[in-house]
Amino acid sequence: QVHIHLSTLIGAAITRDVRAIPMLVSALKSSSAHLRLFGVKFAAELGDGVLQEELARLIEEEEVWCVRQEVIDAIGRLRIMHLKPALIKIVANPKTLAEEKVRAILALVQMYDGVRTDDLHDLLKSKRAGLRQLACELISYFELLDETPHLFKLLQDASPDVRCYALRTLSLLQQPIPDNLLDKLRTDSYPQVAITAAWASCRLGQTAGVDTLKTWLFDIH
């Protein structure tokens, strides 16, 4: 029964004993998504080589959404550098679900000790929206204030997700955004951009941001 397997798995993982590893490997190969989910969670805590090999397999093969999210998180936490291309592939793919793309971006950021200016600029100019989002997250994570002027161009990016990331990064780094630009973004045709712009306005103490958020809070959706 699955709940007995789970209890045994939790007990084994808590011991942090080498004898727990085969049990975790078995869980990662299980036909039960619940067991795989918990197996991934504990694999991220232990990080043994054989567990990393299983994570490398799962990032290619796992189809259950919640398990896949945990696999991405685990790869980032363990900083499995040879799987970095797999995460970049997820971020760059325009068909990737938004939630999965965010997880992959955050996992990638954890792998960076720093970022070279040339590499960052390549990301900012990338044709892939996901990689431009990654650039915004890196600027935010490392507080690269000198690079924030590039973000103003991204406020007019063709991708609404990139516009959101640029807005959020500028606001978190407390960089002033011109009122006329914020006004335009609050009325953006994409709700996620308009809401993010309203949030940025609220952080600046503007009542217009509060009014916009109220409108969205009472939206039918």
Disulfide bonds with the S-S distance in Angstrom:
none
